[in-house]
């Protein structure tokens, strides 16, 4: 078996294998939500079968959330072009 390395230098995850960086991120977001510091969320998720989903929950009104999502879109576009992640 050859050693596969992603463009960003990381070994790609196999479908169904947990992502340590994702779990750490979500645990921190959950802690902030439990502390009342995060009031709402709008997320896009990639499932292990390659399908995607999205979720909006909590207090998400206002232009600030739309601006934050636009920043996420720009970062995803850069990653898909092979740019920084």
Secondary structure, DSSP 8 states (H G I E B T S, - for coil): ------TTSS----TT---HHHHHHHHHHHHHHHTT---EEEEEEE-TTS-EEEEEEES--SHHHHHHHHHHHHHHHHHHTT---
